[in-house]
Amino acid sequence: MMGGIKDVIDGAFASSFPEALGRFVIATWRALTMKLGFAASVGAAVALGAAVGQAQCPDYTTFSQSPQGNRSAGPLALPYMRPAPACRTFNSSSVEVSIVMHDCLRRTAVLRIYGVQKVINDMVARIKDPDLARLFENTFPNTLDTTVKYFSAFAHYHTLLSSDKELATLVKAIINNEARYVSQYPYCGAFQPPPESGLAPSHNDYADGVTVNPPVDNQTVFECKYEIDSLCGFLKLSRSYYQATQDDSFMNSNWYTAISQIFRVIVEQSQSTFDDNFNLVSYYNWTGGDGSLSPAVNNAGNGEPKAYTGLVGTHHRPSDDLSTFAFLTPANAMLSVELDNLADILDSAKQARNISQLARQYSSTIRNAVWNSTLVDNIFAYETNGFGGRYVMDDANVPSLLSLPYLGFLNKSHPAYVATRKVLLSRKNPYFVAGKNFSGIGGPHVDAWNPWPMSQISAIFGTDDDAEITQSLYLIANNTNGLGLIHESLSIYDSTYTRPWFAWVNSYFAEMMLDLADRKPYLIFKNDQRYIPGQ
């Protein structure tokens, strides 16, 4: 497919952005579409390299449905589930590159880069339980985004970028690509291959019959569901890169246009549905067709009416499901955090003081609205509408209420989080269920009796209680159905599950293990010595 990763890096940004992006995206997108038979409805995490064309490699969805390699020495005997080296498109003892596509292609390609094999070797040598070590070994390179999601795991690897300029160049290429798409279509989250790649646009059956306003070009846009966390992910990737490298060269006109478009969405989607004279205020609407993955947004694609609170409305949740009320609390919390982080990196780079000040203003407005309009009796609502309507629940997908500490919105010991967490992990949350072997939070994306392991990972991020962490950790490890990979959801009634391999949650699990390696090493390691990749 290509001569090697260095050739791609050396060519990146050697001339103007479109040509440089083209060199990079041709390789990455073809790796995604050719290497694992990447289909529109299937997420995949693959590595860049030169062996693609020669290897007869199975589709990973098929590969992951049965045990593969040697088993771990623990009681669970979990199999080794990484593809053969020839089926990884880049192989190195120190560095591997994962190109991350969000499940169902609902977001742009995102790059996560890290010294995979070194981190795996370091962690496996330290982890005392061979089953947990094997689960980390399988999940750490098995990355996807959502995130938040899907950008979220990147933060734990950003320290490597300061010492590896080639990898930093690749991340910068992704930021530039994402910025171009956000600049054109800020309400959309999944896009076709860039024209420079020479790859033909693919047809998205789920977008058939969908009408989007403002109109989109399906030669550029793959799907245009509007989710706040997609924009948050772009902000998070930008600031993670800058914090690691102190390189502000991505802050070009392309990037600033994307930032201005994000600000535009904030202004538009925080407004009331009706003005003072009951004229409809509509900047974006989405109507699903019969074949679309989620049903039509009600009220002619505009969603449930909302009144101004300072929060930013959204039509879809991170799970792709329709919002019940427009103001999604955890997505707004994430937006507030990342707007503050945006201001921080601009101030550090001594750039765009006016944009920095505006970002802090928006962040403050949103943060105050979260505290003033979603909290009743110290319990956060998942969604509100500004009219007094509150939906007290949680969904496993991040950003979620359970993941508020992970997002950086508040401390895990904050009384409001502690009280809300108690509700979320109980019958008071309509999407919490408990069975004989597994329990957790699910959501309407799958049946209500199918909790998601992702919720148990968020629960670990949200507590310092050793017993709670251990319980959640082994609820996950004991429920891979002997496959050594983490599923999307599990039935509490039998052994059935959805997706033998859900790369987003596998990435999130690995990130959580790295968090424990730093925060509570004695829980998972043979000793109490902290471990941080790159240090």
N, C-alpha and C positions, 0 to 999 in steps of 0.2 A: 504493500500500500504506500509506504514511504520509506525513505532511507534511514530514518531514525529520529528520535526526539530532538537531537541537537540541531538537525537541519531545520526543523520547524521553528525552534527557538531562534536560531540565527537569522531566520527570515522575518520573524515577527517584528513589526514596527520598523523595518529597515527603510520603508518608504512611507507613503501615505497610509492612513488608517484602513481604507477599504482593501487595498492590496495585501497589507499585513494580516488583516483579519481573515482574508480569503485563504492565505497559506495555512493559517492555524485551523480554520473551521473545516476546510476540506478534509483534513486528517481526522479531526475529532468527530465530525458528523458521520463520515463514512465508517469510522470505528463503531459508532452507535448503530447505524442502520444495517451494516453488513456483517459485523463480527458476531453478533448474537441474534441476528434476525429480528432486529428491533421493530416491533409493531406499534401502531398508534396507541394501542390500549395497554401496552406492557412497558413497565419501567425496567431499566437495566443499568448496571454499573460496570463499566469496562475499563481496561487500561490501554493506553496508547503503546504502540510498538510496531515491529516489522514483520511479525510472523503470521499476520491475519490471513493472507491469501493462501498460505500453504496448508494450514491446519484444518482438519475436519472437526469442527467444534460444534458440540450440541448447543441448542438454545438453552440458556441457563434456567429458564422456567421449567423445562423438562428435566434438566440435570438435577435441579434441586428437589425433585419429587421423590427421590430415593437416596439412601445412604451411599456415599461414594468411597472416600479414602479410608485410611487406617483410623481406628477408634481411639478415643482418649482412655486413659487408665483409670478414670473415676467410675463410680457406680452407674452413671448414665451412659457411659461408653459412646460418647458423641462422635460421629464421623467427621473426618476432614473434608470440607466442602468447597475448597477453592478449586477453580478449573486448573487443568494441567498448564504448566508454563507456556506451552505452545499455543494455548488458547487465551493467554493474556497477551495483549498486543504490545506490552512493554515489560521487560523484566530487568531488574537490577537488584543487587544485594542491598542497596541503600535507598533507592528512590523508585517509586512507582507513581504513575499519574492516573487518577481516576476522573473520568468525565461523567458528570452526574446529570441525569435527566430526571426531572420530577415525574412521578407516576402519572400515567395517562397524558404525558406530554403537556401538562397544564402550565408548565413554566419553561422559560428559556434554558438552554444548556448552561450548566454552572460547573465551574472547575473546583475540585478539591484536591489539593496537592500535599503530599506529606511523605516522609521517609517511612514507608509502610513496613518494609521487612525489618528494619532496625527496631521500630517501635514494637512490632509483633514479638521479635526475639527478646527484647527487654522485658516486655510484660509477661510473656509466657514463662520466662525464667524466674519471675518474682511471684506469680499467682500460685497460691498454695493448693487450690482445688483444681485438679486436672480437667474437670468438666468445664469450669468457668474459664480456664485458660484456653481450652479448645473453642469455646463459644466466642471468646475475644478474637482468637486466631481466624475464625470464620467470618466474624461480623466486621472487624475493623477495615478490611479492604473492600467490603461489600456495600459501598456507599451509594446513596441516592439523595435529593432534596427535597426536603419541603420543604419546607420549612421553614417548621422555624421552628426549622424548621432546620428546611432543606439546606439553607446556608448555615444553619446553626453549628454543625460540627466543625466547620472550617476554623472557628476561633481557637480551637485547641491545637491546631497545627500551624498557626500563623508564625510561630517563633522560628520555624525552619526557613521561612522565606528571607529572613534577614541575612542568612549565610549562603543561600543558593539563588543567585541572580537569575539563572535560567528558569527556575520554577516561578520566581516572582514575575518574570516577563510573561509567562503563560497566564498567570492570574490577572495581570493587567490587561491582557488581550480579552479575557472574558468580561471584565468590567466594561471595557470599551464596546464590546458587542451588545451587552445588556443595556448600556446607556443609549445606544442607537435605537433599540427597540422601544425602550421606555419613552424616548423623545417622540417617536412616531405614534405609539399607541399606549398611552399610560394606563388605560383601563384593561389592557389585555395581558395575559400571562404566559401564553404558549405561542411559539413562532415557528415558521418554516425555516429551512436552511437558508442562510444568507445567500444572496445572488452570486457573491464571489466564489462560493463553493462549487458552482457548476452542477449542483444536485437539483433535481426537479422537486417542486413542492409535492407533498403527499396529501392524499385526500383524507379528511377527518369525517368519518361517518357520523360522529356525535354532533358535528356542527351543521349537519343537514337540516334545513328548515328553521335554523336559528336566525333571527333578525337582531342585529346589533345597531344601536344608534349612540354615537356617531358611527357611520358605516365603516367597515374595515375591508381591506384587500386580502382575500384568502390566499393569495400568492405569497403574502408576507406573514399573515396571522394564521396560526393553526387553530386557536380557540381563544375567544375573548370573554371569558368569565372574569368578573371583577372581584378580586380579593385583596384586601389591604395588605396582608402579609407578603404578597408578591413584591410590592414596592418596598416593604420593610427589608426583605431579603437583599435587595439591591443596595440599600443603604448600609446594611450590615457587612456585606462583602467589601464595599468600598472602604469603610472605616477599619475593618480587620486588616486589609492589605496595607493601608497607610500606617496603622499602629505597628505593624511588623517591620516595615521597610523604611518608613519616613520618606517615601517617594511620593511626591505630589504631582508627578507628570501626568497622571490620568485625569487630573482636574482641568480638563481642556474644555473647549466650547461644546463639544458633544456631551460631555458629562454634565456641564452646567445647564444645558438645555433639558436633560433628563431631570435634574433637580427641580427646575422651574415647573416642569410638568407634574411632578409629584406634589409640589405646592398647589398647583392648580386643582388637582384632584381633592386635596384637603379642603380647599375653600368651597369647591362645588358640592362635595358630598357631606359637608357639615350643615348645609342649609336645610331649612324646613321644606317639607313637601309642597306646601302652599305659601304664597306670599300674603301680604295683608289683605289683598282683594281676592283671595282664593284662586289666583292664577297658579297653574301647575308649574313647579320649578323642576325641570328635568334636563340633566346634562348627559345622562347615560341611561340606557335601558336595554334589557336583554330578554328576549322571548325564546324559550326553548321549543324545539319541534318534537314531533313524535319519536324521532330517533335519537334525540339528545340524551346525554347521560343523566342530567337532572331535569325536572319538569320546568315549565315556563315560570318566570318570575311574575307574580300576580300584578294586578293593576297596570296592565299593558306594559309589563316589563320594568316597572318602576319600583316595585316592592311595597312593603307595608308603609303607610304614611308615618312620617317622623316629624318631631318638633325640635327646634334648635336647643342643644345643651352644651355645645362645644366639642362633642364627639364627632367622629367621622363615620359616615354610614358605609355599609357594604352590602352587596347583593348575595354573595356566596361566602360560606365558611371555608376554612382551610381544607376541609374534607371534600370540597366540591358540592356539598349540600346547600340548599337554600337557607338563607337566614330567616328566622321567624320574625325578629325585630331587627331593624337596620343597624343599631349601634352594638357592635360586637366588642365586649369589654376587653378580652385579652388581646385582640388585634390592635385596639387603640392603645393599650398599655405598651405593647411592643413598638408601636409607631412613636409614642412619646419618648421611649428610651433611645430609639435610633435617631430621632431628630436631635436630641441632646448630644449624642455621639457625633452626628454630622457637624454640629456647631463646634465641638471640641477639635475635630481634625482640621476644620477650616481655620480656627484660631491658631492652632499649632503651626499650620503651614503659612500663616499670615496672609490668607487669601479671603476675598469676598466677605468683608466684615458685614455688609448689609444682609447677605444671605445667612450668615451665622446668626445674626440678631433675629432674623425672621424665623429661622429654625427653632431658636429657643422660645420665641413667642408662641409659635404653634405648639411646641412641646408642652409649655406651661398650661396653655388653654386646655389641651387634651388631658393632661395629667390631672388638673383640677376637676375637670368634668368627670373623669373616672371616679374620683373620690367623692364628688358631690352629687352625682346623679345615678350611680350604680350600686352604692353601698347602703343597705338598710339593716339595722341591728347587727352591724359588723359583718354582714354577709354580702359578698359581691354577687350581682346578677351576671349571668353569662351574656344576656342581651337585654337591651332596653329600647324604648322608642321615643322618649321625651314627653310622653303624655301620662306617664305613671305606670306604663306597662313594663313588667319585669318577667324575665324567664330565668328562674333559678335552676340551673343544670350545669353540666359540663360535657364537653366532647373530648375524646382522647386526642384528637389531632392538635398539634402544636401550631400556633399559640392557643393555649387553653388556660383556664383559671388555675388549674393544678400546677401549671408550668410558670406561673408568675415570677417566682424566685429565679428560675432558670433564665427567663427573659431579661432579668435585671431590673424589674419594676419595683420590687420590694424585697425585704429580707424575709427569709423563711420563718423567722421568729416573730414577725409582725402579728399582733393580735387579730387583725382582720383576716390575714391569710390563714392563721391557725384555725380560726372559727369557720372560715369558708371551706378549708380543706376537710374539716370534720364533717361538714354537710355533704361535700362532693363524694366522699368515700363512705356513703351511707345510703339507706333507702330514700333519704330526702332528695337525692339526685335521681331523676327518672332513668338515667342511663348508667347507673351503677348496678351491677348484678354480681352475685356470688354463687359459685357452685362448689362441688366437692373438691375439685382439683384446681380451679382457677377462679379468680375474681378480678374485678377492675371496672373501668369506665369504658363504654363503647360510644355509640352514637347512631344516628339514623342512617348512616351510609350502609351499614350492615344491620342485621336483625338486632333488636334491643337485648337479646340474650347472648350476644357475642361480644364480650368485652375485649379490648385491645391491649396487648402487652405494652404498647406505647404509654398507656396511662400509668403503669407500674414504674416505668422509667422516670416519668415526670414526678411521680411520688417520691422516688429516691432523691432526685434533685431538690425536692422540697422539704427534706427533713434532715436533722442531725441525730435522730434516734437510731442507735445501732441495731436494735431489734427490728424496727420497722424496715430499715434498709435491707437487712438480711432476709427478712420475710419476702419482701418484694423481689429481691434478687433471685431467690430460689423459686418463687412462683414462675418467673420467666424461664429460668434454666430448666426446670422440671417439665416444661410444656412446649417442647419443640417437636414432639412426636418422634423422637429419635433421629431427627434430621440435622440437628446442630445448627439450625437457622431459625430466626424468629418470624412467626407468622403475623399476618395483618390482624386477625381476630380469632378467637377460640370460642366454641360453644360451651356453655356451662352444663349442657345436658349429656353430651357424649364427646367423643374424641375428634369430631369434625372441626375443621378450621377453614379460613379463607386465605388463599395464597400460601403456598409452601415456603415462599421466600418473599419478604416484603423489605426491599433494600432500605427504604427510609428508616424503618424502625431498627434494622440491623446497625445502621450508621449511628443512630441515636443511642443504642445500647453501648456501642464501643465508646462513644463520647462520655457516657455516664461512667463506664469503667475507668476511663482516664481521669475523670473528676474524683472518683473514689481513690485512685492511686495518689492523688495530690492531697485530698481532703481527709481521707480515713484509710490510709494504706494498710493498717493493721487488720482491717476487716477482710481484705482480699489477698494480702501479701504474706509471705513467710516471715517478714519482719516489719518494723514500723518506719521504714525509710521511705520518704516521699519520692515519687517519680513524676517528672514533667518532660514530655518529649522535647528534644532540642536543647535540654539543659543538663 
